[in-house]
Amino acid sequence: MTTISASTSYPLYTLTTGTSSSAAATAASNSSATTAQSQSATNVTLSEAARAALAQPDFASVIASARAELDALLVDGAKPADIDLGKLDRRQLFAISSNADGKFTADEQAAAQAEQQSRLDDSLAGPLAVARVTDDIEGIYSAALAWLDGASTEEKSTPAWTSQRGALIEAQKQLATDPTTTPDVDGDIVADYIRRMTAADDPDTPRNFDAVAGDVRAALDAQYAAAKAAGKTLTFNTVQKNGQPVDFSQFDSRSLAAVALNQNGKFSAEEVLAAKQEMQRRSSSTLLAGLQSAGARDPAAFAKNLISAYASMSPEERQAAGWSDKLYSAAVASYNTAAQLANIFGDTSSGSGTGSALSLLDALNASDATDDGSSMSLAGVLGASS
């Protein structure tokens, strides 16, 4: 297991060694010999990290500035819990939350800790939005590690920082071993964040569709960034060469529907068209699976499969896939006339492949009337929705 030490730091400088020579000549007029002496000189070149560290104020100055900032905010009876600490930098917040030099009250420490937590949560919000779409939480762990690694030297020297980073490393190892199982590690700040963010979610209530669209926007933006990092352009068609094709494989159908419907204008015309095409492909796959599962001689089973698929979809998914209420009504009507359809099939010749599929759809045409006399042919509705 990789051990992360709180004392680990960047190199403060690099050494480059060169040789310079100086000649010492004797001034004797009758001498033809010269004596050369060489001496080595060491040049010290500071690294960028070292120069940045030297440019920062010492921690005593940070503590003093944090105290002064708080005093300026705590006027007219304001309480620490009510003031805005957004202008304080991360080192100042750490100074307050850790009660550096004993200069801060318990209430001030609590306020600083709340601001620290808020900033961590903000850094994980984008990766969580992506994970809601892709069901892949590894990106949240990478973001959390980046957040911890951005801490000051003083913060990194604490046992809490070392423990939290070690927990994230262990969680990543567990994910790499089994991506389908949620990591179980004490002190895992990502697991704590996910629990807090999803605590109010009702598993029986679909997530707000505008929120879903926001999640999908973040997921697509992540694909754009990944393509750019690879020196490519994210593409939405197979015509463009040397691009990185968009990957909808991990998007659930409701997320895909958010793009296809584009109700809040978050997506481009190219993104919308690609999402609609993917929704049509999935819809066709669902219909084909229902047909194959039912078998050519059981139209009632096919209708039942459609009813089940329809019920499992959200209203937005049905709209994006073109599954109307008329399709549902036609499926119900076909299921209710199973006996009639069975008789019809009893008169048809047995077969397989295309002929069987056509026989099934021909039989579904027999269930083509509702109480109001309107046409409700399941085969016709399927043709209209394709």
C-alpha positions as CSV (number, residue, x, y, z in Angstrom):
1,M,0.0,0.0,0.0
2,T,1.3,3.4,-0.8
3,T,2.2,5.4,2.3
4,I,1.5,9.1,2.2
5,S,3.6,11.0,4.6
6,A,2.5,14.4,5.8
7,S,6.1,15.5,5.7
8,T,6.4,14.8,1.9
9,S,7.0,18.1,0.0
10,Y,8.1,19.3,-3.3
11,P,11.8,19.9,-4.1
12,L,12.8,23.4,-3.0
13,Y,15.6,23.7,-5.5
14,T,17.6,21.9,-8.1
15,L,21.4,21.9,-8.4
16,T,23.4,22.5,-11.6
17,T,27.1,22.2,-11.5
18,G,29.5,23.9,-14.0
19,T,33.3,24.3,-14.2
20,S,35.1,27.6,-14.7
21,S,38.9,27.8,-15.2
22,S,41.2,30.6,-14.4
23,A,44.9,30.7,-15.5
24,A,47.5,31.8,-13.1
25,A,50.6,32.8,-15.1
26,T,54.0,33.5,-13.7
27,A,55.5,36.7,-15.1
28,A,59.0,35.4,-15.5
29,S,60.3,36.6,-18.9
30,N,62.4,33.5,-19.4
31,S,59.6,31.0,-18.5
32,S,57.5,29.3,-21.2
33,A,55.3,27.3,-18.7
34,T,51.9,28.4,-17.3
35,T,50.0,26.9,-14.5
36,A,46.2,26.6,-14.7
37,Q,43.9,26.1,-11.8
38,S,40.3,25.2,-11.9
39,Q,37.7,25.6,-9.3
40,S,34.0,24.5,-9.3
41,A,31.1,26.8,-8.8
42,T,27.6,25.6,-7.8
43,N,24.6,27.5,-9.2
44,V,21.3,27.1,-7.3
45,T,18.2,27.3,-9.5
46,L,14.9,27.5,-7.6
47,S,12.0,25.5,-8.9
48,E,8.6,27.1,-9.6
49,A,7.1,25.5,-6.5
50,A,9.9,26.8,-4.4
51,R,9.6,30.3,-5.8
52,A,5.9,30.2,-5.1
53,A,6.5,29.0,-1.6
54,L,8.9,31.8,-0.9
55,A,6.5,34.4,-2.3
56,Q,3.8,33.4,0.2
57,P,3.6,35.1,3.6
58,D,4.8,33.2,6.6
59,F,2.1,31.6,8.7
60,A,2.3,34.1,11.5
61,S,1.3,36.8,8.9
62,V,-1.5,34.6,7.7
63,I,-2.8,34.2,11.3
64,A,-2.6,38.0,11.8
65,S,-4.4,38.8,8.5
66,A,-7.1,36.2,9.3
67,R,-7.7,37.8,12.7
68,A,-7.9,41.2,11.1
69,E,-10.4,40.0,8.4
70,L,-12.6,38.5,11.1
71,D,-12.6,41.6,13.2
72,A,-13.6,43.6,10.1
73,L,-16.6,41.3,9.5
74,L,-17.7,41.0,13.1
75,V,-19.1,44.5,13.5
76,D,-22.4,45.7,14.7
77,G,-23.0,42.5,16.8
78,A,-22.6,40.1,13.8
79,K,-22.1,36.5,14.8
80,P,-19.4,34.2,13.2
81,A,-22.1,31.9,11.9
82,D,-23.8,34.7,9.9
83,I,-20.8,36.4,8.3
84,D,-19.5,35.6,4.8
85,L,-16.0,34.1,4.8
86,G,-15.9,33.7,1.1
87,K,-13.1,36.3,0.7
88,L,-10.7,34.5,3.0
89,D,-8.2,32.2,1.3
90,R,-7.6,28.6,2.2
91,R,-4.6,29.2,4.5
92,Q,-6.6,31.9,6.4
93,L,-9.5,29.5,6.9
94,F,-7.2,26.8,8.1
95,A,-5.6,29.2,10.6
96,I,-9.1,30.0,12.0
97,S,-10.4,26.5,12.0
98,S,-7.3,25.1,13.7
99,N,-7.3,28.0,16.3
100,A,-3.7,28.9,15.3
101,D,-1.8,30.6,18.2
102,G,-5.1,30.4,20.2
103,K,-6.4,33.6,18.6
104,F,-9.8,32.4,17.5
105,T,-13.0,31.5,19.4
106,A,-14.9,28.2,19.2
107,D,-17.7,30.0,17.2
108,E,-15.2,31.4,14.8
109,Q,-13.6,28.0,14.4
110,A,-17.0,26.4,13.6
111,A,-17.8,29.1,11.0
112,A,-14.4,28.5,9.3
113,Q,-14.9,24.7,9.3
114,A,-18.4,25.2,7.8
115,E,-16.8,27.3,5.0
116,Q,-14.1,24.7,4.4
117,Q,-16.8,22.0,4.1
118,S,-18.8,24.2,1.7
119,R,-15.7,24.7,-0.6
120,L,-15.0,21.0,-0.6
121,D,-18.6,20.2,-1.5
122,D,-18.5,22.8,-4.3
123,S,-15.4,21.1,-5.7
124,L,-17.2,17.7,-5.8
125,A,-20.5,18.9,-7.1
126,G,-19.5,18.7,-10.8
127,P,-18.1,15.2,-10.5
128,L,-21.2,14.1,-8.6
129,A,-23.4,15.5,-11.4
130,V,-21.4,13.4,-13.9
131,A,-21.7,10.3,-11.7
132,R,-25.5,10.7,-11.5
133,V,-25.5,10.2,-15.3
134,T,-22.7,7.7,-15.8
135,D,-23.0,5.8,-12.5
136,D,-19.2,6.1,-12.1
137,I,-18.0,7.6,-8.9
138,E,-14.3,7.3,-9.5
139,G,-14.2,10.9,-10.8
140,I,-15.5,12.2,-7.4
141,Y,-12.5,10.5,-5.7
142,S,-10.1,12.0,-8.2
143,A,-11.6,15.5,-7.5
144,A,-11.4,14.9,-3.7
145,L,-7.7,14.0,-4.0
146,A,-7.0,17.1,-6.0
147,W,-8.7,19.2,-3.4
148,L,-6.6,17.7,-0.6
149,D,-3.4,18.0,-2.6
150,G,-4.2,21.7,-3.0
151,A,-3.9,22.3,0.8
152,S,-1.2,24.4,2.3
153,T,2.0,23.0,3.9
154,E,0.5,23.7,7.4
155,E,-2.7,21.8,6.6
156,K,-0.9,18.9,5.1
157,S,1.1,18.5,8.3
158,T,-2.0,17.6,10.3
159,P,-3.0,14.0,11.1
160,A,-6.5,14.7,9.7
161,W,-5.1,15.5,6.2
162,T,-3.0,12.4,6.2
163,S,-5.8,10.2,7.4
164,Q,-8.3,11.6,4.8
165,R,-5.9,11.2,1.9
166,G,-5.0,7.7,3.0
167,A,-8.8,6.8,3.1
168,L,-9.3,8.1,-0.5
169,I,-6.3,6.1,-1.8
170,E,-7.7,3.0,-0.2
171,A,-11.2,3.7,-1.6
172,Q,-9.7,4.1,-5.1
173,K,-7.9,0.7,-4.7
174,Q,-11.2,-1.0,-3.8
175,L,-13.0,0.6,-6.8
176,A,-10.2,-0.6,-9.1
177,T,-10.7,-4.1,-7.7
178,D,-14.5,-4.1,-7.9
179,P,-16.1,-1.1,-9.7
180,T,-19.6,-2.4,-8.9
181,T,-19.2,-2.2,-5.1
182,T,-19.2,1.0,-3.2
183,P,-15.9,1.4,-1.2
184,D,-16.1,0.9,2.6
185,V,-13.3,2.9,4.2
186,D,-13.4,4.8,7.5
187,G,-12.9,8.5,7.1
188,D,-13.9,8.5,3.4
189,I,-14.9,12.1,2.7
190,V,-16.4,11.2,-0.7
191,A,-18.7,8.6,0.8
192,D,-19.7,11.2,3.5
193,Y,-20.4,13.8,0.7
194,I,-22.5,11.4,-1.4
195,R,-24.5,10.4,1.7
196,R,-25.2,14.0,2.6
197,M,-26.1,15.0,-1.0
198,T,-28.5,12.1,-1.5
199,A,-30.0,11.9,1.9
200,A,-33.0,13.9,0.9
201,D,-33.5,12.0,-2.4
202,D,-36.7,9.9,-2.4
203,P,-36.0,6.6,-4.3
204,D,-39.6,6.5,-5.4
205,T,-39.6,10.0,-6.8
206,P,-37.8,10.8,-10.0
207,R,-35.1,13.4,-9.8
208,N,-36.2,16.9,-11.0
209,F,-35.9,16.9,-14.7
210,D,-34.2,20.3,-14.8
211,A,-31.6,18.9,-12.3
212,V,-31.2,15.9,-14.6
213,A,-30.5,18.2,-17.5
214,G,-27.9,20.0,-15.5
215,D,-26.2,16.7,-14.6
216,V,-26.1,15.7,-18.3
217,R,-24.7,19.1,-19.3
218,A,-21.8,18.4,-16.8
219,A,-21.3,14.9,-18.1
220,L,-21.1,16.1,-21.7
221,D,-18.8,18.9,-20.8
222,A,-16.5,16.3,-19.2
223,Q,-16.4,14.4,-22.5
224,Y,-15.5,17.7,-24.3
225,A,-12.7,18.3,-21.8
226,A,-11.4,14.7,-22.2
227,A,-11.4,14.9,-26.0
228,K,-9.6,18.3,-25.9
229,A,-7.0,16.8,-23.5
230,A,-6.4,14.0,-26.0
231,G,-5.9,16.6,-28.8
232,K,-9.2,15.7,-30.4
233,T,-12.7,17.1,-30.9
234,L,-15.8,15.5,-29.5
235,T,-18.0,14.5,-32.5
236,F,-21.6,13.5,-32.8
237,N,-21.5,11.8,-36.2
238,T,-19.5,9.1,-37.9
239,V,-18.6,11.3,-40.9
240,Q,-16.1,13.5,-39.1
241,K,-12.7,11.9,-38.9
242,N,-10.0,12.2,-36.3
243,G,-12.6,13.1,-33.7
244,Q,-13.6,11.4,-30.5
245,P,-17.2,10.1,-30.8
246,V,-19.6,11.1,-28.0
247,D,-20.2,8.2,-25.6
248,F,-23.9,7.8,-24.6
249,S,-23.5,4.2,-23.5
250,Q,-23.5,5.1,-19.8
251,F,-26.3,7.6,-20.0
252,D,-29.6,6.3,-18.7
253,S,-32.6,6.9,-20.9
254,R,-34.0,9.7,-18.8
255,S,-30.6,11.5,-19.0
256,L,-30.6,11.0,-22.7
257,A,-34.2,12.3,-22.9
258,A,-33.1,15.5,-21.2
259,V,-30.8,16.2,-24.2
260,A,-33.3,15.0,-26.8
261,L,-36.1,17.2,-25.5
262,N,-33.8,20.1,-24.5
263,Q,-36.6,21.8,-22.5
264,N,-34.3,24.3,-20.9
265,G,-32.1,25.1,-23.9
266,K,-28.9,23.7,-22.3
267,F,-27.9,21.7,-25.4
268,S,-26.8,22.4,-29.0
269,A,-28.7,21.3,-32.0
270,E,-26.0,18.8,-32.8
271,E,-26.2,17.3,-29.3
272,V,-30.0,17.2,-29.5
273,L,-30.0,15.4,-32.8
274,A,-27.5,12.8,-31.6
275,A,-29.5,12.1,-28.5
276,K,-32.8,11.7,-30.5
277,Q,-31.0,9.2,-32.7
278,E,-29.8,7.3,-29.7
279,M,-33.3,7.3,-28.2
280,Q,-34.7,5.9,-31.4
281,R,-32.1,3.2,-31.4
282,R,-32.9,2.2,-27.9
283,S,-36.6,2.3,-28.6
284,S,-36.2,0.0,-31.5
285,S,-34.1,-2.4,-29.4
286,T,-36.8,-2.5,-26.7
287,L,-39.5,-3.3,-29.3
288,L,-37.3,-6.0,-30.9
289,A,-36.5,-7.5,-27.5
290,G,-40.2,-7.6,-26.5
291,L,-41.0,-9.3,-29.8
292,Q,-38.3,-11.9,-29.6
293,S,-39.1,-12.6,-25.9
294,A,-42.8,-13.1,-26.7
295,G,-42.3,-15.4,-29.7
296,A,-44.1,-15.1,-33.0
297,R,-47.2,-17.1,-31.8
298,D,-47.9,-15.1,-28.6
299,P,-49.2,-11.6,-29.4
300,A,-50.6,-11.2,-25.9
301,A,-47.1,-11.7,-24.4
302,F,-45.7,-9.1,-26.8
303,A,-48.4,-6.6,-25.8
304,K,-47.7,-7.4,-22.1
305,N,-44.0,-6.7,-22.7
306,L,-44.8,-3.4,-24.2
307,I,-47.1,-2.5,-21.3
308,S,-44.3,-3.4,-18.9
309,A,-41.7,-1.3,-20.8
310,Y,-44.1,1.6,-21.0
311,A,-44.7,1.6,-17.3
312,S,-41.0,1.5,-16.5
313,M,-40.3,4.7,-18.5
314,S,-40.7,8.3,-17.2
315,P,-43.0,10.7,-19.0
316,E,-39.9,12.4,-20.5
317,E,-38.5,9.1,-21.7
318,R,-41.8,8.2,-23.4
319,Q,-42.0,11.6,-25.1
320,A,-38.4,11.5,-26.3
321,A,-38.9,7.9,-27.6
322,G,-42.2,8.7,-29.3
323,W,-44.2,6.3,-27.0
324,S,-47.6,8.0,-26.8
325,D,-50.6,7.2,-24.7
326,K,-52.1,5.7,-27.9
327,L,-49.4,3.1,-28.0
328,Y,-50.2,2.1,-24.4
329,S,-53.9,1.9,-25.1
330,A,-53.2,-0.2,-28.2
331,A,-51.0,-2.6,-26.2
332,V,-53.7,-3.0,-23.6
333,A,-56.4,-3.6,-26.2
334,S,-54.3,-6.2,-27.8
335,Y,-53.6,-7.9,-24.5
336,N,-57.3,-7.9,-23.7
337,T,-58.2,-9.7,-27.0
338,A,-55.6,-12.4,-26.5
339,A,-58.2,-15.2,-27.1
340,Q,-59.2,-13.7,-30.4
341,L,-55.6,-13.3,-31.5
342,A,-54.8,-16.9,-30.4
343,N,-57.6,-18.1,-32.7
344,I,-56.2,-16.1,-35.5
345,F,-52.7,-17.6,-35.0
346,G,-54.2,-21.0,-34.9
347,D,-55.1,-20.6,-38.5
348,T,-51.7,-19.3,-39.6
349,S,-48.9,-21.5,-40.7
350,S,-46.0,-22.0,-38.4
351,G,-42.8,-20.3,-39.4
352,S,-39.8,-18.3,-38.1
353,G,-37.9,-15.2,-38.9
354,T,-39.5,-12.5,-40.9
355,G,-42.6,-14.4,-41.7
356,S,-43.4,-15.0,-38.1
357,A,-42.8,-11.4,-37.2
358,L,-45.1,-10.3,-40.0
359,S,-47.8,-12.8,-38.8
360,L,-47.6,-11.3,-35.3
361,L,-48.1,-7.8,-36.5
362,D,-50.9,-8.8,-38.9
363,A,-52.6,-10.4,-36.0
364,L,-52.2,-7.3,-33.9
365,N,-54.0,-5.4,-36.6
366,A,-57.1,-7.5,-35.7
367,S,-57.3,-5.6,-32.4
368,D,-58.0,-2.2,-34.1
369,A,-61.0,-0.7,-32.4
370,T,-61.8,0.9,-29.1
371,D,-65.1,1.8,-27.5
372,D,-65.2,5.1,-29.5
373,G,-64.5,3.4,-32.8
374,S,-61.2,5.1,-33.3
375,S,-58.3,3.1,-34.9
376,M,-56.0,1.7,-32.2
377,S,-54.0,-0.9,-34.2
378,L,-50.9,-1.7,-32.2
379,A,-49.0,-2.5,-35.4
380,G,-50.1,0.9,-36.8
381,V,-49.1,2.8,-33.7
382,L,-45.7,1.0,-33.7
383,G,-45.2,2.0,-37.3
384,A,-46.1,5.7,-36.5
385,S,-43.8,5.8,-33.5
386,S,-40.8,4.4,-35.3
